[in-house]
């Protein structure tokens, strides 16, 4: 079963940008689907924040 942990939402500076901290117990799980520096798509559905791997950009040579 995938790990569960308590993260945190962090504001930095005057901008409205927010960072989500993923706890080590979750990020270190073998089922964790993201890579450092990977692009994600973020959406809001009801009271949930959905984070998914972004679709590859066909014009991006690193995709």
MOPAC internal coordinates of N, CA, C and O (Angstrom, degrees):
PM7 1SCF
backbone

  N    0.0000 0     0.00 0     0.00 0    0    0    0
  C    1.4506 1     0.00 0     0.00 0    1    0    0
  C    1.5277 1   109.14 1     0.00 0    2    1    0
  O    1.2310 1   120.64 1   -38.86 1    3    2    1
  N    1.3159 1   116.38 1   141.14 1    3    2    1
  C    1.4609 1   121.47 1  -179.63 1    5    3    2
  C    1.5248 1   110.53 1   -65.70 1    6    5    3
  O    1.2310 1   121.17 1   -31.79 1    7    6    5
  N    1.3118 1   115.36 1   148.21 1    7    6    5
  C    1.4607 1   121.76 1  -178.62 1    9    7    6
  C    1.5264 1   111.49 1   -74.99 1   10    9    7
  O    1.2310 1   120.75 1   -26.02 1   11   10    9
  N    1.3071 1   116.18 1   153.98 1   11   10    9
  C    1.4583 1   123.50 1   176.31 1   13   11   10
  C    1.5168 1   107.68 1  -125.70 1   14   13   11
  O    1.2310 1   120.50 1   -38.12 1   15   14   13
  N    1.3224 1   116.65 1   141.88 1   15   14   13
  C    1.4538 1   120.61 1   177.81 1   17   15   14
  C    1.5118 1   109.78 1  -152.09 1   18   17   15
  O    1.2310 1   120.96 1    -9.82 1   19   18   17
  N    1.3066 1   115.77 1   170.18 1   19   18   17
  C    1.4609 1   120.80 1   179.62 1   21   19   18
  C    1.5193 1   109.01 1  -101.15 1   22   21   19
  O    1.2310 1   120.62 1   -59.15 1   23   22   21
  N    1.3387 1   116.42 1   120.85 1   23   22   21
  C    1.4507 1   121.95 1   178.86 1   25   23   22
  C    1.5078 1   110.87 1  -100.15 1   26   25   23
  O    1.2310 1   121.32 1    17.99 1   27   26   25
  N    1.3234 1   115.08 1  -162.01 1   27   26   25
  C    1.4522 1   119.72 1  -176.23 1   29   27   26
  C    1.5237 1   109.07 1  -152.56 1   30   29   27
  O    1.2310 1   120.68 1   -33.00 1   31   30   29
  N    1.3359 1   116.30 1   147.00 1   31   30   29
  C    1.4624 1   122.44 1   173.54 1   33   31   30
  C    1.5223 1   106.56 1  -102.27 1   34   33   31
  O    1.2310 1   120.80 1   -52.29 1   35   34   33
  N    1.3349 1   116.08 1   127.71 1   35   34   33
  C    1.4602 1   120.76 1  -175.81 1   37   35   34
  C    1.5219 1   110.23 1  -122.75 1   38   37   35
  O    1.2310 1   120.93 1   -48.24 1   39   38   37
  N    1.3343 1   115.82 1   131.76 1   39   38   37
  C    1.4642 1   122.44 1   172.74 1   41   39   38
  C    1.5206 1   107.11 1   -98.30 1   42   41   39
  O    1.2310 1   120.83 1   -41.01 1   43   42   41
  N    1.3362 1   116.01 1   138.99 1   43   42   41
  C    1.4592 1   119.62 1   178.89 1   45   43   42
  C    1.5161 1   108.57 1  -132.77 1   46   45   43
  O    1.2310 1   120.44 1   -60.33 1   47   46   45
  N    1.3009 1   116.76 1   119.67 1   47   46   45
  C    1.4542 1   121.22 1   180.00 1   49   47   46
  C    1.5163 1   111.90 1    75.33 1   50   49   47
  O    1.2310 1   120.94 1     7.22 1   51   50   49
  N    1.3416 1   115.81 1  -172.78 1   51   50   49
  C    1.4618 1   120.50 1  -174.93 1   53   51   50
  C    1.5355 1   114.52 1   -80.20 1   54   53   51
  O    1.2310 1   119.74 1   168.74 1   55   54   53
  N    1.3232 1   118.10 1   -11.26 1   55   54   53
  C    1.4652 1   120.61 1  -178.04 1   57   55   54
  C    1.5244 1   110.76 1   -70.93 1   58   57   55
  O    1.2310 1   120.61 1   -14.65 1   59   58   57
  N    1.3229 1   116.44 1   165.35 1   59   58   57
  C    1.4676 1   121.30 1   178.89 1   61   59   58
  C    1.5237 1   112.06 1   -86.87 1   62   61   59
  O    1.2310 1   120.12 1  -178.24 1   63   62   61
  N    1.3245 1   117.38 1     1.76 1   63   62   61
  C    1.4593 1   121.51 1   177.97 1   65   63   62
  C    1.5206 1   109.90 1   -63.50 1   66   65   63
  O    1.2310 1   120.63 1   -38.91 1   67   66   65
  N    1.3206 1   116.40 1   141.09 1   67   66   65
  C    1.4591 1   122.02 1   177.91 1   69   67   66
  C    1.5264 1   108.80 1  -127.08 1   70   69   67
  O    1.2310 1   120.92 1   -29.13 1   71   70   69
  N    1.3156 1   115.84 1   150.87 1   71   70   69
  C    1.4517 1   122.79 1   176.31 1   73   71   70
  C    1.5216 1   107.95 1  -115.69 1   74   73   71
  O    1.2310 1   120.61 1   -40.05 1   75   74   73
  N    1.3163 1   116.44 1   139.95 1   75   74   73
  C    1.4581 1   122.02 1   176.99 1   77   75   74
  C    1.5284 1   107.34 1  -105.87 1   78   77   75
  O    1.2310 1   120.27 1   -55.83 1   79   78   77
  N    1.3119 1   117.09 1   124.17 1   79   78   77
  C    1.4597 1   121.91 1   177.76 1   81   79   78
  C    1.5231 1   108.18 1   -91.73 1   82   81   79
  O    1.2310 1   120.99 1   -56.61 1   83   82   81
  N    1.3267 1   115.72 1   123.39 1   83   82   81
  C    1.4647 1   121.85 1   178.06 1   85   83   82
  C    1.5277 1   107.18 1   -99.38 1   86   85   83
  O    1.2310 1   119.60 1   -57.47 1   87   86   85
  N    1.3259 1   118.37 1   122.53 1   87   86   85
  C    1.4639 1   119.93 1  -177.57 1   89   87   86
  C    1.5309 1   112.22 1   -65.43 1   90   89   87
  O    1.2310 1   121.07 1   -27.87 1   91   90   89
  N    1.3260 1   115.55 1   152.13 1   91   90   89
  C    1.4632 1   121.98 1  -176.83 1   93   91   90
  C    1.5202 1   112.69 1   -57.02 1   94   93   91
  O    1.2310 1   119.92 1   144.16 1   95   94   93
  N    1.3253 1   117.75 1   -35.84 1   95   94   93
  C    1.4628 1   120.49 1  -178.73 1   97   95   94
  C    1.5331 1   110.67 1   -62.73 1   98   97   95
  O    1.2310 1   120.12 1   149.32 1   99   98   97
  N    1.3337 1   117.37 1   -30.68 1   99   98   97
  C    1.4671 1   121.38 1   178.34 1  101   99   98
  C    1.5302 1   110.01 1   -84.71 1  102  101   99
  O    1.2310 1   120.30 1   131.39 1  103  102  101
  N    1.3363 1   117.03 1   -48.61 1  103  102  101
  C    1.4667 1   121.06 1  -177.82 1  105  103  102
  C    1.5256 1   112.19 1   -63.82 1  106  105  103
  O    1.2310 1   120.05 1   151.99 1  107  106  105
  N    1.3265 1   117.52 1   -28.01 1  107  106  105
  C    1.4543 1   121.19 1  -179.52 1  109  107  106
  C    1.5152 1   114.30 1   -87.06 1  110  109  107
  O    1.2310 1   119.99 1   176.14 1  111  110  109
  N    1.3188 1   117.62 1    -3.86 1  111  110  109
  C    1.4631 1   122.14 1   179.39 1  113  111  110
  C    1.5268 1   109.27 1   -68.73 1  114  113  111
  O    1.2310 1   120.17 1   -40.64 1  115  114  113
  N    1.3097 1   117.27 1   139.36 1  115  114  113
  C    1.4697 1   120.92 1  -179.48 1  117  115  114
  C    1.5253 1   112.12 1   -62.66 1  118  117  115
  O    1.2310 1   119.73 1   161.73 1  119  118  117
  N    1.3284 1   118.11 1   -18.27 1  119  118  117
  C    1.4641 1   121.58 1   178.94 1  121  119  118
  C    1.5305 1   112.35 1   -88.54 1  122  121  119
  O    1.2310 1   119.48 1   176.21 1  123  122  121
  N    1.3441 1   118.61 1    -3.79 1  123  122  121
  C    1.4682 1   121.23 1  -178.65 1  125  123  122
  C    1.5267 1   108.33 1   -63.88 1  126  125  123
  O    1.2310 1   119.56 1   -59.71 1  127  126  125
  N    1.3496 1   118.44 1   120.29 1  127  126  125
  C    1.4644 1   121.17 1  -169.16 1  129  127  126
  C    1.5284 1   116.10 1   -90.19 1  130  129  127
  O    1.2310 1   119.08 1  -175.64 1  131  130  129
  N    1.3312 1   119.37 1     4.36 1  131  130  129
  C    1.4607 1   120.41 1  -173.28 1  133  131  130
  C    1.5230 1   111.93 1  -112.48 1  134  133  131
  O    1.2310 1   121.35 1   -26.37 1  135  134  133
  N    1.3484 1   115.03 1   153.63 1  135  134  133
  C    1.4606 1   121.99 1   176.39 1  137  135  134
  C    1.5194 1   108.10 1  -112.14 1  138  137  135
  O    1.2310 1   120.19 1   -28.52 1  139  138  137
  N    1.3222 1   117.24 1   151.48 1  139  138  137
  C    1.4583 1   120.41 1   175.07 1  141  139  138
  C    1.5259 1   109.25 1   -57.65 1  142  141  139
  O    1.2310 1   120.24 1   -48.33 1  143  142  141
  N    1.3117 1   117.14 1   131.67 1  143  142  141
  C    1.4599 1   122.18 1   179.12 1  145  143  142
  C    1.5149 1   114.00 1    81.96 1  146  145  143
  O    1.2310 1   119.64 1   175.98 1  147  146  145
  N    1.3256 1   118.28 1    -4.02 1  147  146  145
  C    1.4572 1   121.27 1   179.83 1  149  147  146
  C    1.5219 1   111.25 1   -69.67 1  150  149  147
  O    1.2310 1   120.80 1   -31.43 1  151  150  149
  N    1.3168 1   116.07 1   148.57 1  151  150  149
  C    1.4641 1   120.95 1   178.82 1  153  151  150
  C    1.5235 1   109.82 1   -84.86 1  154  153  151
  O    1.2310 1   121.32 1   -37.38 1  155  154  153
  N    1.3375 1   115.08 1   142.62 1  155  154  153
  C    1.4573 1   121.23 1   179.89 1  157  155  154
  C    1.5207 1   109.98 1  -129.93 1  158  157  155
  O    1.2310 1   121.19 1   -22.89 1  159  158  157
  N    1.3162 1   115.33 1   157.11 1  159  158  157
  C    1.4557 1   122.87 1   171.79 1  161  159  158
  C    1.5225 1   106.29 1  -108.25 1  162  161  159
  O    1.2310 1   120.94 1   -48.97 1  163  162  161
  N    1.3316 1   115.82 1   131.03 1  163  162  161
  C    1.4606 1   121.15 1  -177.35 1  165  163  162
  C    1.5173 1   108.89 1  -119.80 1  166  165  163
  O    1.2310 1   120.45 1   -49.00 1  167  166  165
  N    1.3196 1   116.74 1   131.00 1  167  166  165
  C    1.4605 1   121.01 1   178.30 1  169  167  166
  C    1.5262 1   109.29 1  -139.42 1  170  169  167
  O    1.2310 1   121.52 1   -17.65 1  171  170  169
  N    1.3246 1   114.69 1   162.35 1  171  170  169
  C    1.4609 1   121.05 1   177.67 1  173  171  170
  C    1.5199 1   107.72 1  -112.29 1  174  173  171
  O    1.2310 1   120.76 1   -52.14 1  175  174  173
  N    1.3209 1   116.15 1   127.86 1  175  174  173
  C    1.4629 1   122.37 1   175.88 1  177  175  174
  C    1.5234 1   107.33 1  -128.19 1  178  177  175
  O    1.2310 1   120.90 1   -74.44 1  179  178  177
  N    1.3279 1   115.88 1   105.56 1  179  178  177
  C    1.4645 1   119.77 1  -176.66 1  181  179  178
  C    1.5161 1   109.66 1    64.36 1  182  181  179
  O    1.2310 1   120.57 1    57.76 1  183  182  181
  N    1.3366 1   116.52 1  -122.24 1  183  182  181
  C    1.4619 1   120.30 1   179.19 1  185  183  182
  C    1.5256 1   111.83 1  -103.55 1  186  185  183
  O    1.2310 1   120.49 1  -158.31 1  187  186  185
  N    1.3365 1   116.67 1    21.69 1  187  186  185
  C    1.4683 1   121.61 1  -179.05 1  189  187  186
  C    1.5241 1   111.29 1  -116.63 1  190  189  187
  O    1.2310 1   121.39 1   -34.21 1  191  190  189
  N    1.3163 1   114.94 1   145.79 1  191  190  189
  C    1.4526 1   122.24 1   172.99 1  193  191  190
  C    1.5235 1   106.28 1  -102.50 1  194  193  191
  O    1.2310 1   120.14 1   -57.75 1  195  194  193
  N    1.3161 1   117.33 1   122.25 1  195  194  193
  C    1.4615 1   122.23 1  -177.62 1  197  195  194
  C    1.5280 1   108.25 1  -104.39 1  198  197  195
  O    1.2310 1   120.28 1   -55.43 1  199  198  197
  N    1.3288 1   117.06 1   124.57 1  199  198  197
  C    1.4637 1   122.78 1   179.11 1  201  199  198
  C    1.5209 1   107.13 1  -118.84 1  202  201  199
  O    1.2310 1   120.83 1   -58.56 1  203  202  201
  N    1.3448 1   116.02 1   121.44 1  203  202  201
  C    1.4634 1   121.39 1  -178.62 1  205  203  202
  C    1.5142 1   109.24 1  -132.12 1  206  205  203
  O    1.2310 1   120.54 1   -24.73 1  207  206  205
  N    1.3281 1   116.58 1   155.27 1  207  206  205
  C    1.4567 1   119.78 1   173.34 1  209  207  206
  C    1.5214 1   107.86 1   -60.18 1  210  209  207
  O    1.2310 1   120.56 1   -43.37 1  211  210  209
  N    1.3354 1   116.53 1   136.63 1  211  210  209
  C    1.4575 1   120.84 1   178.42 1  213  211  210
  C    1.5261 1   109.32 1   -73.56 1  214  213  211
  O    1.2310 1   121.05 1   -32.34 1  215  214  213
  N    1.3216 1   115.60 1   147.66 1  215  214  213
  C    1.4618 1   120.48 1   175.89 1  217  215  214
  C    1.5268 1   108.16 1   -65.23 1  218  217  215
  O    1.2310 1   119.65 1   -38.54 1  219  218  217
  N    1.3198 1   118.28 1   141.46 1  219  218  217
  C    1.4616 1   120.31 1   179.86 1  221  219  218
  C    1.5300 1   111.36 1   -60.90 1  222  221  219
  O    1.2310 1   120.96 1   -40.36 1  223  222  221
  N    1.3166 1   115.78 1   139.64 1  223  222  221
  C    1.4636 1   122.04 1   176.63 1  225  223  222
  C    1.5252 1   107.27 1   -86.60 1  226  225  223
  O    1.2310 1   119.69 1   -63.97 1  227  226  225
  N    1.3564 1   118.19 1   116.03 1  227  226  225
  C    1.4642 1   119.87 1  -176.51 1  229  227  226
  C    1.5296 1   113.14 1   -60.92 1  230  229  227
  O    1.2310 1   119.67 1   157.91 1  231  230  229
  N    1.3317 1   118.23 1   -22.09 1  231  230  229
  C    1.4628 1   121.04 1   179.14 1  233  231  230
  C    1.5149 1   113.49 1   -88.35 1  234  233  231
  O    1.2310 1   120.07 1   177.26 1  235  234  233
  N    1.3287 1   117.47 1    -2.74 1  235  234  233
  C    1.4603 1   121.57 1  -177.84 1  237  235  234
  C    1.5272 1   109.26 1   -91.58 1  238  237  235
  O    1.2310 1   119.81 1   -62.08 1  239  238  237
  N    1.3317 1   117.98 1   117.92 1  239  238  237
  C    1.4721 1   119.49 1  -178.73 1  241  239  238
  C    1.5282 1   112.97 1   -65.98 1  242  241  239
  O    1.2310 1   119.90 1   161.53 1  243  242  241
  N    1.3357 1   117.80 1   -18.47 1  243  242  241
  C    1.4645 1   120.70 1   178.68 1  245  243  242
  C    1.5245 1   112.25 1   -89.89 1  246  245  243
  O    1.2310 1   120.01 1   177.74 1  247  246  245
  N    1.3350 1   117.58 1    -2.26 1  247  246  245
  C    1.4696 1   121.17 1  -176.25 1  249  247  246
  C    1.5053 1   111.59 1   -75.65 1  250  249  247
  O    1.2310 1   120.10 1   180.00 1  251  250  249

